[in-house]
Amino acid sequence: MQNIRIIVEDERHKELSQSDINFADVLNTVWETTNKDKYPWIWSIDPYGLTLFNLNQVPYLKLELKKLSKDLNEEGQEIVKKLLTFIEKVEQHKYLVFIGD
């Protein structure tokens, strides 16, 4: 089963916190139901490598996640809500990282 971990790390790449969300489920839904033009920031997440968002990029990802949430079922909405809460940990000198396998 595909797994995409989500962590927050500092500028020295030290892991500060980890989410319990497997983002692969959300990403698969986006791929199956949308095109790249609708959610370009979400589509940019590499399912097999690292994708890093800095403090200036995170607001764009958050906007897309909020928009996406309206198109998801209740379980998907709950996952996005948890992710948005987790993303709040990103601040100056910290990064949101998606780690695919």
C-alpha positions in Angstrom: 0.0 0.0 0.0 1.2 3.5 -0.9 2.3 5.7 2.0 3.0 9.4 2.1 4.2 10.6 5.5 3.9 14.2 6.5 6.4 15.8 8.8 7.5 19.3 9.9 11.2 19.7 10.0 13.6 22.5 10.8 16.2 24.1 8.5 18.7 21.4 9.5 16.3 18.7 8.4 15.6 17.6 11.9 12.1 16.1 12.2 10.1 18.1 14.7 6.7 16.5 14.4 5.0 13.8 12.4 1.3 13.5 11.3 -0.5 10.3 11.5 -2.2 11.0 8.2 -1.4 8.9 5.1 -1.7 11.5 2.4 -1.7 8.9 -0.4 -5.4 8.4 0.1 -6.1 12.1 -0.5 -3.6 12.4 -3.4 -5.2 9.4 -5.1 -8.7 11.0 -4.9 -7.3 14.2 -6.3 -5.7 12.3 -9.2 -8.8 10.4 -10.0 -11.3 13.3 -9.8 -9.5 16.4 -10.9 -6.9 17.8 -13.2 -3.6 19.7 -12.6 -5.2 23.1 -13.2 -7.6 22.8 -10.4 -5.1 21.8 -7.6 -1.6 22.6 -8.9 0.0 22.6 -5.4 -1.5 19.3 -4.4 -0.7 17.8 -7.8 3.0 18.8 -7.3 3.4 16.4 -4.3 5.7 13.6 -5.4 4.2 10.2 -4.2 7.6 8.5 -4.5 10.0 11.2 -3.3 10.3 14.3 -1.1 8.1 17.4 -1.5 9.0 20.3 0.7 6.9 23.4 1.3 8.3 26.5 2.9 6.5 29.2 4.9 5.7 31.2 1.8 4.2 28.2 -0.1 2.1 26.7 2.7 -0.7 29.3 2.4 -1.3 28.2 -1.3 -1.4 24.6 -0.2 -3.9 25.4 2.6 -6.2 27.2 0.2 -6.3 24.2 -2.1 -6.9 21.8 0.8 -9.8 23.9 2.0 -11.2 24.0 -1.6 -10.7 20.3 -2.0 -12.4 19.5 1.4 -15.8 20.7 -0.1 -15.6 17.9 -2.7 -14.7 15.1 -0.3 -16.8 12.7 1.7 -17.0 13.0 5.5 -13.9 10.9 6.0 -11.9 12.9 3.5 -13.0 16.1 5.1 -11.9 14.9 8.5 -8.4 14.0 7.0 -8.1 17.5 5.5 -9.2 19.1 8.7 -6.5 17.2 10.6 -3.9 18.1 8.0 -4.8 21.8 8.1 -4.4 21.7 11.9 -1.0 20.0 11.5 0.1 22.5 8.9 -0.3 25.3 11.5 3.0 24.0 13.0 4.9 25.4 10.1 6.4 28.8 11.0 9.7 30.6 10.3 12.6 28.3 9.7 10.3 25.2 9.6 9.1 23.2 6.6 6.2 20.9 5.7 7.6 17.8 4.1 5.7 15.0 2.3 7.7 11.8 2.1 6.5 9.3 -0.5 7.6 5.7 -0.9 
